[in-house]
Amino acid sequence: MKVKYFSDTDTAHVEFTGTDVHATKEISENIYIDIDEKGNLVSMTIEHAKASAGLWEFSYQEMSRQTA
């Protein structure tokens, strides 16, 4: 996964796979997703990222499965 932030346009782009984009769908006024031919998520674009997604700080945490 790659996350790119473009400060000049306040846009965040999250790339989940390197698969070719077949279509782009508008989820809301500021959120778009790209999908491949099979309908799988390829990437997501968030416009006005700081205001609409609270993108002031980014962190990544992998959660392990809890066993009983």
N, C-alpha and C positions, 0 to 999 in steps of 0.2 A: 504494500500500500504506500502511495506517495501523496503527500499533502503539500500543495503550493498555495501561497498567499500573495496576492498582488495588491500592494498597498495603494498604488495609484488609482485603482478602481474599487478597492475594498471588496475584492472577490476572492473566495477560496475555492480551490479545485481539489477534490479528493479522488485519486485514481485507485481503484481496487484491483483491476487486472489490465493487462496490455492488449486485451482482445479488441478487434475492430468494432467501432460503433456502427450499429445498424440504424438506430433511431434515437432521438432526444425527446423526452417528455417533460412538460411543465408540471411540476407538482404544486407549486404555488407561485405567487408573483416573483419571488426571489430565489426559488429552488428548482433546479433542473436536473434530471438524471439521464444518463446515456445507457442504453442497453444494447446487447449484442443480438445476433439473429435468433437466438434461442430465448430471448427475453431476460437474460441474466444481467445483473447490474455491472456496468463497466466503470462508471465514474459519476460524480455528483458535483454540480457547480452551485455555490451559494453566493448570490450577489448581496451587497450591503452586509457582508459577513459580520462585522463587529456589531452592527445594530440589530440585525435579524437573527443571528445565531450566537450572540454573545462571544464572539471569537476574539477575546482579549488575551486569553491564555490557552495553550493547547497542551494536553498531556495524553499519554498512551499508557494503558495499564492492561496487561494480559491477566485474565482471571483463570485460575486453575479450578478444576472440578473438585468439589468437596466430596469426600467419601465418608460414609457412615460407619 
